[in-house]
Amino acid sequence: MIRILLVDDNRAMVRALATAIPWKENGVEVCGYAYDGEEAKNLLNEGTDVLVTDVKMPRMDGIELTRYATENFPQIQVIFMSAYSEFDYAVAGLKLNVYDYITKPVDNQKLVEAVLSAYSHGRIQAELESLLKDSLPYMRERVVMELLMGDVQGQRERLTRILPEWQEEMWFTCMVFDLFQKEADI
């Protein structure tokens, strides 16, 4: 069951979204709702799959709530709802990797589809991250072996494509440390 948290300062809107949409029929459970970002912040947890939040709210807006959620619960997918179709909100959402932006009045079917799609996207992302994490030891070993065997240029090109955040110096430092460690053990 997909677990969602609904957040909007319009209490009637939250109640309507929570009760008017046949969530359970779509495999979704509303695990909570809040009327501002501060309240929602206390309800977020590891079990939350999708956060559906208004952008403009008192105390803590949807942008700050999203920033908090993605820093503390990176598995949560976020969908913005807003009566405003302002470009600044869309840009803020893109920068925070918000999955979707739905304008009010909310089309119930579009919201359900967005939640299902966001959840699916989050699952695929988690599986890819897990696969990458499991593959890193093999990839590191292969890089070191190819560097030792002389395929430096080929490795530079692969590393730039596959792991752009890692710099070439990091690999050489790691390799030199590894070589010195092995010599010390002999």
C-alpha positions in Angstrom: 0.0 0.0 0.0 1.3 3.4 -1.0 1.4 5.8 2.0 0.7 9.5 1.4 0.7 12.6 3.5 -1.7 15.4 2.5 -0.8 19.0 3.4 -2.7 22.2 2.7 -3.7 25.2 4.9 -7.3 24.9 3.5 -8.8 22.4 5.9 -11.8 21.8 3.6 -9.5 21.0 0.7 -7.5 18.4 2.9 -10.7 16.8 4.1 -12.1 16.6 0.5 -8.9 15.1 -0.9 -8.7 12.6 2.0 -12.3 11.5 1.7 -13.6 12.1 -1.9 -10.9 10.2 -3.7 -11.1 6.4 -3.6 -7.5 6.0 -2.4 -7.8 2.5 -1.1 -9.2 1.3 -4.5 -5.9 2.6 -6.0 -3.7 1.0 -3.5 -3.1 4.2 -1.6 -3.5 5.0 2.1 -3.7 8.5 3.5 -1.3 8.1 6.5 -1.9 11.6 7.7 -2.8 15.1 6.9 -1.7 18.5 8.1 -2.6 22.2 7.7 0.9 23.7 7.4 4.5 22.6 6.9 5.4 22.7 10.6 2.6 20.3 11.5 3.5 18.1 8.5 7.1 18.0 9.4 6.2 16.1 12.6 4.2 13.6 10.6 6.9 12.7 8.1 8.6 9.4 8.6 10.3 6.5 6.9 7.0 5.0 6.0 5.8 8.0 4.0 6.1 7.3 0.2 4.5 10.5 -1.3 4.1 14.0 0.1 1.3 16.0 -1.5 1.7 19.6 -0.4 0.4 23.0 -1.1 3.1 25.5 -1.9 1.9 28.6 0.0 1.1 28.0 3.6 1.6 29.8 7.0 4.4 29.0 9.4 6.3 26.7 6.9 5.5 26.7 3.2 5.6 23.8 0.9 9.1 24.7 -0.4 10.7 24.6 3.1 8.7 21.4 3.9 10.0 19.8 0.7 13.6 20.8 1.6 13.2 19.3 5.0 11.6 16.1 3.6 14.2 15.5 1.0 17.1 16.1 3.4 15.7 13.8 6.1 13.7 11.3 4.1 15.2 11.1 0.6 12.9 8.2 -0.5 9.8 10.5 -0.3 8.5 11.7 -3.6 6.9 15.2 -3.5 3.9 16.6 -5.5 3.2 20.3 -5.3 -0.4 21.6 -5.4 -1.0 25.3 -5.8 -3.7 27.7 -7.0 -0.8 29.7 -8.4 0.8 28.7 -11.6 3.7 31.1 -11.0 7.0 30.3 -12.7 9.0 30.8 -9.5 7.2 28.0 -7.7 7.8 25.6 -10.6 11.5 26.5 -10.7 11.8 26.0 -6.9 10.1 22.6 -7.4 12.5 21.6 -10.1 15.5 22.5 -7.9 14.1 20.4 -5.1 13.3 17.5 -7.5 9.6 17.7 -6.9 8.0 15.0 -9.0 4.9 16.9 -10.2 3.1 20.2 -9.9 -0.7 20.2 -9.9 -2.7 23.4 -10.1 -5.9 23.9 -8.1 -8.7 23.2 -8.4 -7.3 19.7 -8.3 -8.5 17.1 -10.7 -8.9 14.0 -8.5 -8.0 11.5 -11.3 -4.8 13.5 -12.2 -3.8 13.6 -8.5 -4.3 9.8 -8.2 -2.3 9.2 -11.4 0.5 11.6 -10.1 0.7 9.8 -6.8 0.9 6.4 -8.5 3.5 7.6 -10.9 5.6 9.4 -8.2 5.6 6.2 -6.1 6.7 4.1 -9.1 9.4 6.6 -9.9 10.6 6.5 -6.3 10.7 2.7 -6.3 12.7 2.6 -9.6 15.1 5.2 -8.2 15.6 3.2 -5.0 16.3 0.0 -6.9 18.9 1.8 -9.1 20.6 3.3 -6.1 20.7 -0.1 -4.5 22.1 -1.7 -7.6 24.8 1.0 -7.9 25.7 0.6 -4.2 26.0 -3.2 -4.6 28.1 -2.7 -7.8 30.6 -0.1 -6.4 33.1 -2.7 -5.0 33.3 -4.5 -8.3 33.5 -1.2 -10.2 36.4 0.0 -8.0 38.3 -3.2 -8.4 37.9 -3.1 -12.2 39.0 0.5 -12.4 42.2 -0.3 -10.3 42.9 -3.4 -12.4 42.5 -1.5 -15.7 44.7 1.4 -14.4 47.4 -1.1 -13.3 47.2 -2.8 -16.7 47.6 0.5 -18.6 44.1 1.4 -19.8 44.2 4.9 -18.2 42.5 6.8 -21.0 39.6 4.3 -21.3 39.1 4.5 -17.5 39.1 8.3 -17.5 36.3 8.3 -20.2 34.2 5.7 -18.3 34.6 7.4 -15.0 33.6 10.8 -16.4 30.4 9.2 -17.9 29.4 6.9 -15.0 30.6 8.8 -11.9 31.0 12.5 -12.8 31.1 13.6 -9.2 34.3 11.6 -8.5 37.5 13.3 -9.7 40.4 11.5 -11.3 42.7 12.4 -8.4 40.5 10.5 -5.9 41.1 7.3 -7.8 44.9 7.8 -8.0 45.0 8.7 -4.3 43.0 5.6 -3.5 45.2 3.4 -5.7 48.4 4.8 -4.2 47.2 4.2 -0.7 46.2 0.7 -1.6 49.6 -0.1 -3.2 51.5 1.3 -0.2 49.2 -0.7 2.1 50.0 -3.9 0.2 53.7 -3.2 0.3 53.6 -2.6 4.0 51.9 -6.0 4.5 54.6 -7.9 2.6 
